[in-house]
Amino acid sequence: MSDQPPKGGGKQIQIELDEKTGAGEYVNLAIVTHSPAEFVLDFTQVMPGMPKARVRSRVIMAPLHAKAFALALQDNIAKYETRFGEIQSGQEEWLKELGFQPPDGPPN
């Protein structure tokens, strides 16, 4: 995150983070679905050898906010890789075993 003021001269929003939310939730799989009106992101914890995966958090966004989120995530990944090196996935086979088809490439 940046301490710089937002671009475009807008007012800065004060964000509050309570202790429980600030502690975070470990997830290792995100499932994204959508309808014409919204995107649903289910953040899931898959444990080895367990037949069920528990959804730890569900986030529902309007399409405009989902696209802004995707762009912000893409920007942060690029910054991370510039500083620490390319993130190696190596999980494509694991995802296929779970029945997921990884995307063919970055979003347009």
PyMOL commands that place a pseudoatom at each C-alpha (Angstrom):
pseudoatom trace, name=CA, resn=MET, resi=1, chain=A, elem=C, hetatm=0, pos=[0.000, 0.000, 0.000]
pseudoatom trace, name=CA, resn=SER, resi=2, chain=A, elem=C, hetatm=0, pos=[1.139, 3.558, -0.585]
pseudoatom trace, name=CA, resn=ASP, resi=3, chain=A, elem=C, hetatm=0, pos=[1.184, 6.604, 1.678]
pseudoatom trace, name=CA, resn=GLN, resi=4, chain=A, elem=C, hetatm=0, pos=[0.814, 8.856, -1.357]
pseudoatom trace, name=CA, resn=PRO, resi=5, chain=A, elem=C, hetatm=0, pos=[-2.450, 10.773, -1.775]
pseudoatom trace, name=CA, resn=PRO, resi=6, chain=A, elem=C, hetatm=0, pos=[-4.867, 9.384, -4.369]
pseudoatom trace, name=CA, resn=LYS, resi=7, chain=A, elem=C, hetatm=0, pos=[-4.485, 10.575, -7.960]
pseudoatom trace, name=CA, resn=GLY, resi=8, chain=A, elem=C, hetatm=0, pos=[-7.018, 12.989, -9.383]
pseudoatom trace, name=CA, resn=GLY, resi=9, chain=A, elem=C, hetatm=0, pos=[-7.271, 15.273, -6.362]
pseudoatom trace, name=CA, resn=GLY, resi=10, chain=A, elem=C, hetatm=0, pos=[-9.967, 13.228, -4.617]
pseudoatom trace, name=CA, resn=LYS, resi=11, chain=A, elem=C, hetatm=0, pos=[-10.388, 13.193, -0.865]
pseudoatom trace, name=CA, resn=GLN, resi=12, chain=A, elem=C, hetatm=0, pos=[-8.595, 10.442, 1.041]
pseudoatom trace, name=CA, resn=ILE, resi=13, chain=A, elem=C, hetatm=0, pos=[-10.826, 7.850, 2.701]
pseudoatom trace, name=CA, resn=GLN, resi=14, chain=A, elem=C, hetatm=0, pos=[-10.068, 6.890, 6.292]
pseudoatom trace, name=CA, resn=ILE, resi=15, chain=A, elem=C, hetatm=0, pos=[-10.071, 3.091, 6.587]
pseudoatom trace, name=CA, resn=GLU, resi=16, chain=A, elem=C, hetatm=0, pos=[-10.691, 1.385, 9.936]
pseudoatom trace, name=CA, resn=LEU, resi=17, chain=A, elem=C, hetatm=0, pos=[-9.385, -2.106, 10.595]
pseudoatom trace, name=CA, resn=ASP, resi=18, chain=A, elem=C, hetatm=0, pos=[-10.508, -3.941, 13.724]
pseudoatom trace, name=CA, resn=GLU, resi=19, chain=A, elem=C, hetatm=0, pos=[-8.198, -6.446, 15.428]
pseudoatom trace, name=CA, resn=LYS, resi=20, chain=A, elem=C, hetatm=0, pos=[-10.025, -9.608, 14.261]
pseudoatom trace, name=CA, resn=THR, resi=21, chain=A, elem=C, hetatm=0, pos=[-10.125, -8.512, 10.611]
pseudoatom trace, name=CA, resn=GLY, resi=22, chain=A, elem=C, hetatm=0, pos=[-6.545, -7.221, 10.825]
pseudoatom trace, name=CA, resn=ALA, resi=23, chain=A, elem=C, hetatm=0, pos=[-5.315, -10.658, 11.908]
pseudoatom trace, name=CA, resn=GLY, resi=24, chain=A, elem=C, hetatm=0, pos=[-6.336, -11.926, 8.459]
pseudoatom trace, name=CA, resn=GLU, resi=25, chain=A, elem=C, hetatm=0, pos=[-7.519, -15.322, 7.282]
pseudoatom trace, name=CA, resn=TYR, resi=26, chain=A, elem=C, hetatm=0, pos=[-5.269, -17.846, 5.531]
pseudoatom trace, name=CA, resn=VAL, resi=27, chain=A, elem=C, hetatm=0, pos=[-6.608, -18.993, 2.160]
pseudoatom trace, name=CA, resn=ASN, resi=28, chain=A, elem=C, hetatm=0, pos=[-4.972, -20.937, -0.647]
pseudoatom trace, name=CA, resn=LEU, resi=29, chain=A, elem=C, hetatm=0, pos=[-7.705, -21.013, -3.284]
pseudoatom trace, name=CA, resn=ALA, resi=30, chain=A, elem=C, hetatm=0, pos=[-9.988, -18.304, -4.648]
pseudoatom trace, name=CA, resn=ILE, resi=31, chain=A, elem=C, hetatm=0, pos=[-13.060, -19.217, -6.654]
pseudoatom trace, name=CA, resn=VAL, resi=32, chain=A, elem=C, hetatm=0, pos=[-14.514, -16.446, -8.807]
pseudoatom trace, name=CA, resn=THR, resi=33, chain=A, elem=C, hetatm=0, pos=[-18.016, -16.543, -10.280]
pseudoatom trace, name=CA, resn=HIS, resi=34, chain=A, elem=C, hetatm=0, pos=[-20.197, -13.843, -11.771]
pseudoatom trace, name=CA, resn=SER, resi=35, chain=A, elem=C, hetatm=0, pos=[-23.657, -12.856, -12.897]
pseudoatom trace, name=CA, resn=PRO, resi=36, chain=A, elem=C, hetatm=0, pos=[-24.619, -9.847, -15.028]
pseudoatom trace, name=CA, resn=ALA, resi=37, chain=A, elem=C, hetatm=0, pos=[-24.875, -7.763, -11.829]
pseudoatom trace, name=CA, resn=GLU, resi=38, chain=A, elem=C, hetatm=0, pos=[-21.998, -8.914, -9.621]
pseudoatom trace, name=CA, resn=PHE, resi=39, chain=A, elem=C, hetatm=0, pos=[-18.769, -10.838, -9.130]
pseudoatom trace, name=CA, resn=VAL, resi=40, chain=A, elem=C, hetatm=0, pos=[-18.510, -13.278, -6.228]
pseudoatom trace, name=CA, resn=LEU, resi=41, chain=A, elem=C, hetatm=0, pos=[-15.086, -14.151, -4.804]
pseudoatom trace, name=CA, resn=ASP, resi=42, chain=A, elem=C, hetatm=0, pos=[-15.006, -17.133, -2.449]
pseudoatom trace, name=CA, resn=PHE, resi=43, chain=A, elem=C, hetatm=0, pos=[-11.712, -17.335, -0.570]
pseudoatom trace, name=CA, resn=THR, resi=44, chain=A, elem=C, hetatm=0, pos=[-11.211, -20.947, 0.440]
pseudoatom trace, name=CA, resn=GLN, resi=45, chain=A, elem=C, hetatm=0, pos=[-8.855, -22.999, 2.573]
pseudoatom trace, name=CA, resn=VAL, resi=46, chain=A, elem=C, hetatm=0, pos=[-8.034, -26.385, 1.037]
pseudoatom trace, name=CA, resn=MET, resi=47, chain=A, elem=C, hetatm=0, pos=[-6.225, -28.806, 3.354]
pseudoatom trace, name=CA, resn=PRO, resi=48, chain=A, elem=C, hetatm=0, pos=[-4.236, -31.798, 2.041]
pseudoatom trace, name=CA, resn=GLY, resi=49, chain=A, elem=C, hetatm=0, pos=[-6.139, -35.070, 2.207]
pseudoatom trace, name=CA, resn=MET, resi=50, chain=A, elem=C, hetatm=0, pos=[-9.415, -33.410, 3.169]
pseudoatom trace, name=CA, resn=PRO, resi=51, chain=A, elem=C, hetatm=0, pos=[-12.410, -34.026, 0.881]
pseudoatom trace, name=CA, resn=LYS, resi=52, chain=A, elem=C, hetatm=0, pos=[-14.005, -30.648, 1.671]
pseudoatom trace, name=CA, resn=ALA, resi=53, chain=A, elem=C, hetatm=0, pos=[-12.760, -27.077, 1.366]
pseudoatom trace, name=CA, resn=ARG, resi=54, chain=A, elem=C, hetatm=0, pos=[-14.091, -24.432, 3.726]
pseudoatom trace, name=CA, resn=VAL, resi=55, chain=A, elem=C, hetatm=0, pos=[-14.959, -20.977, 2.393]
pseudoatom trace, name=CA, resn=ARG, resi=56, chain=A, elem=C, hetatm=0, pos=[-13.277, -18.562, 4.801]
pseudoatom trace, name=CA, resn=SER, resi=57, chain=A, elem=C, hetatm=0, pos=[-14.650, -15.375, 3.276]
pseudoatom trace, name=CA, resn=ARG, resi=58, chain=A, elem=C, hetatm=0, pos=[-17.028, -14.334, 0.490]
pseudoatom trace, name=CA, resn=VAL, resi=59, chain=A, elem=C, hetatm=0, pos=[-16.690, -10.946, -1.186]
pseudoatom trace, name=CA, resn=ILE, resi=60, chain=A, elem=C, hetatm=0, pos=[-19.370, -9.667, -3.577]
pseudoatom trace, name=CA, resn=MET, resi=61, chain=A, elem=C, hetatm=0, pos=[-18.510, -6.784, -5.924]
pseudoatom trace, name=CA, resn=ALA, resi=62, chain=A, elem=C, hetatm=0, pos=[-20.158, -4.780, -8.674]
pseudoatom trace, name=CA, resn=PRO, resi=63, chain=A, elem=C, hetatm=0, pos=[-18.480, -5.357, -12.078]
pseudoatom trace, name=CA, resn=LEU, resi=64, chain=A, elem=C, hetatm=0, pos=[-16.826, -1.901, -12.008]
pseudoatom trace, name=CA, resn=HIS, resi=65, chain=A, elem=C, hetatm=0, pos=[-15.302, -2.584, -8.579]
pseudoatom trace, name=CA, resn=ALA, resi=66, chain=A, elem=C, hetatm=0, pos=[-14.204, -6.084, -9.625]
pseudoatom trace, name=CA, resn=LYS, resi=67, chain=A, elem=C, hetatm=0, pos=[-12.337, -4.631, -12.596]
pseudoatom trace, name=CA, resn=ALA, resi=68, chain=A, elem=C, hetatm=0, pos=[-10.702, -1.961, -10.408]
pseudoatom trace, name=CA, resn=PHE, resi=69, chain=A, elem=C, hetatm=0, pos=[-9.704, -4.722, -7.962]
pseudoatom trace, name=CA, resn=ALA, resi=70, chain=A, elem=C, hetatm=0, pos=[-8.205, -6.837, -10.777]
pseudoatom trace, name=CA, resn=LEU, resi=71, chain=A, elem=C, hetatm=0, pos=[-6.184, -3.859, -12.049]
pseudoatom trace, name=CA, resn=ALA, resi=72, chain=A, elem=C, hetatm=0, pos=[-4.944, -3.015, -8.534]
pseudoatom trace, name=CA, resn=LEU, resi=73, chain=A, elem=C, hetatm=0, pos=[-3.952, -6.655, -7.949]
pseudoatom trace, name=CA, resn=GLN, resi=74, chain=A, elem=C, hetatm=0, pos=[-2.184, -6.808, -11.327]
pseudoatom trace, name=CA, resn=ASP, resi=75, chain=A, elem=C, hetatm=0, pos=[-0.287, -3.590, -10.483]
pseudoatom trace, name=CA, resn=ASN, resi=76, chain=A, elem=C, hetatm=0, pos=[0.758, -4.895, -7.067]
pseudoatom trace, name=CA, resn=ILE, resi=77, chain=A, elem=C, hetatm=0, pos=[1.910, -8.240, -8.495]
pseudoatom trace, name=CA, resn=ALA, resi=78, chain=A, elem=C, hetatm=0, pos=[4.052, -6.396, -11.054]
pseudoatom trace, name=CA, resn=LYS, resi=79, chain=A, elem=C, hetatm=0, pos=[5.606, -4.298, -8.265]
pseudoatom trace, name=CA, resn=TYR, resi=80, chain=A, elem=C, hetatm=0, pos=[6.194, -7.398, -6.141]
pseudoatom trace, name=CA, resn=GLU, resi=81, chain=A, elem=C, hetatm=0, pos=[7.890, -9.245, -9.021]
pseudoatom trace, name=CA, resn=THR, resi=82, chain=A, elem=C, hetatm=0, pos=[10.065, -6.226, -9.813]
pseudoatom trace, name=CA, resn=ARG, resi=83, chain=A, elem=C, hetatm=0, pos=[11.319, -6.236, -6.238]
pseudoatom trace, name=CA, resn=PHE, resi=84, chain=A, elem=C, hetatm=0, pos=[11.410, -9.966, -5.388]
pseudoatom trace, name=CA, resn=GLY, resi=85, chain=A, elem=C, hetatm=0, pos=[11.407, -11.807, -8.728]
pseudoatom trace, name=CA, resn=GLU, resi=86, chain=A, elem=C, hetatm=0, pos=[8.793, -13.670, -10.706]
pseudoatom trace, name=CA, resn=ILE, resi=87, chain=A, elem=C, hetatm=0, pos=[6.174, -15.593, -8.737]
pseudoatom trace, name=CA, resn=GLN, resi=88, chain=A, elem=C, hetatm=0, pos=[6.370, -19.252, -9.734]
pseudoatom trace, name=CA, resn=SER, resi=89, chain=A, elem=C, hetatm=0, pos=[2.936, -20.871, -9.697]
pseudoatom trace, name=CA, resn=GLY, resi=90, chain=A, elem=C, hetatm=0, pos=[3.522, -24.553, -10.410]
pseudoatom trace, name=CA, resn=GLN, resi=91, chain=A, elem=C, hetatm=0, pos=[-0.020, -25.291, -9.232]
pseudoatom trace, name=CA, resn=GLU, resi=92, chain=A, elem=C, hetatm=0, pos=[-1.724, -25.778, -12.573]
pseudoatom trace, name=CA, resn=GLU, resi=93, chain=A, elem=C, hetatm=0, pos=[-1.800, -29.582, -12.191]
pseudoatom trace, name=CA, resn=TRP, resi=94, chain=A, elem=C, hetatm=0, pos=[-3.106, -29.303, -8.619]
pseudoatom trace, name=CA, resn=LEU, resi=95, chain=A, elem=C, hetatm=0, pos=[-5.901, -27.000, -9.790]
pseudoatom trace, name=CA, resn=LYS, resi=96, chain=A, elem=C, hetatm=0, pos=[-6.824, -29.377, -12.625]
pseudoatom trace, name=CA, resn=GLU, resi=97, chain=A, elem=C, hetatm=0, pos=[-7.055, -32.243, -10.109]
pseudoatom trace, name=CA, resn=LEU, resi=98, chain=A, elem=C, hetatm=0, pos=[-9.614, -30.159, -8.196]
pseudoatom trace, name=CA, resn=GLY, resi=99, chain=A, elem=C, hetatm=0, pos=[-11.600, -29.630, -11.400]
pseudoatom trace, name=CA, resn=PHE, resi=100, chain=A, elem=C, hetatm=0, pos=[-10.511, -26.061, -12.116]
pseudoatom trace, name=CA, resn=GLN, resi=101, chain=A, elem=C, hetatm=0, pos=[-9.195, -24.881, -15.459]
pseudoatom trace, name=CA, resn=PRO, resi=102, chain=A, elem=C, hetatm=0, pos=[-6.562, -22.177, -15.003]
pseudoatom trace, name=CA, resn=PRO, resi=103, chain=A, elem=C, hetatm=0, pos=[-7.007, -19.134, -17.276]
pseudoatom trace, name=CA, resn=ASP, resi=104, chain=A, elem=C, hetatm=0, pos=[-5.154, -19.131, -20.590]
pseudoatom trace, name=CA, resn=GLY, resi=105, chain=A, elem=C, hetatm=0, pos=[-3.466, -15.826, -19.812]
pseudoatom trace, name=CA, resn=PRO, resi=106, chain=A, elem=C, hetatm=0, pos=[-3.817, -12.472, -18.126]
pseudoatom trace, name=CA, resn=PRO, resi=107, chain=A, elem=C, hetatm=0, pos=[-7.204, -10.735, -18.306]
pseudoatom trace, name=CA, resn=ASN, resi=108, chain=A, elem=C, hetatm=0, pos=[-7.779, -8.251, -21.118]
for i in range(1, 108): cmd.bond("trace and resi %d" % i, "trace and resi %d" % (i + 1))
show_as sticks, trace
zoom trace
